[in-house]
Amino acid sequence: MPVTTLNGKSVHVNEEGFLTEYDEWDESLAAVLAEQIGIQLTDAHWKVIRFLREDFKAQGETATTRRVQQVGGVPVKEQFTLFPKKPGKKMSYIAGLPKPHGCV
Amino acid sequence: MTTTDTTPAEQTAPIVPSFGDDETDRKLAIICSKGNLDMAYPGLILGNAALGEGIETHLFFTFWGFDMIMKSRMHDLQFSPAGNAAMHLPGSDRHMPQALAPAMTGMATKMLKKQIADLGVPEVPDFLDQIVAAGGHLWACRLSADMMKIAEEDLRDDVEAIISAADFIEKTEGAQLLFI
């Protein structure tokens, strides 16, 4: 896996640029990741990101948009507004997690 | 990538995923022509996945597919093992005797619904809510509506219109198309 420098810190990423080590992520890194894909984080974004982090820790896999709605309480429509076009991938990228594997 | 696990080298520029926001003009059109519970899902799952990839997605309901969008029927789709040669006894590779199959629709429907729910996959009406929330477009077939004497008020409110086959072809110009 490649190693890259983000926010002055070395982190492991996969070939697409998603972080591969859960513990290498921190909240200041999230803002840098978000900026790289053109997103300015607001409280609404943070609600999703913090849910994804907690849920991954508990479940061992990244929540899908469906799960972010049903369990995390953020409607799918809002997810598409916050993370346009590809919410599932964008929010997991910013949260330093793998892309969701679930189909729904 | 030019680096490996054993000798990681620092990349000077961060690797940023290409989410390709503005590059895709890909469009997907899915024709849903079946009203069986098991045949409702392929279109919903693929449509939902396409929307999550930023692809403009249209679902066109025709013939028995109307059961997926009719207020009076959409909560009660059924799954029948009858005529399904791939139907096996639960948890086994043994074929279900076809003579028994017609009597088993109720049980099979209940079982399938449970399996779907266990995977966190929504029921059909709820799934269509999600597809619309994600920006998907729902259309109904004019000929089927006329034939079955179905009006717009019989359909989900988020069905955008009852349209002709020609309208559909026009709306989905350049789209990839799936017939289910």
Interface residues (C-beta under 8 A of the other chain):
Chain A: M1 P2 V3 T4 T5 L6 S10 H12 V13 E15 E16 G17 F18 Q36 I37 T64 T65 R66 R67 Q69 Q70 P75 V76 K77 F80 P84 K85 K86 P87 G88 K89 K90 Y93 G102 C103 V104
Chain B: M1 T3 D5 P8 A9 E10 Q11 T12 A13 P14 I15 V16 P17 S18 F19 D21 I45 N48 A49 G52 E53 G54 L119 G120 V121 P122 F127 Q130 A133 A134 G135
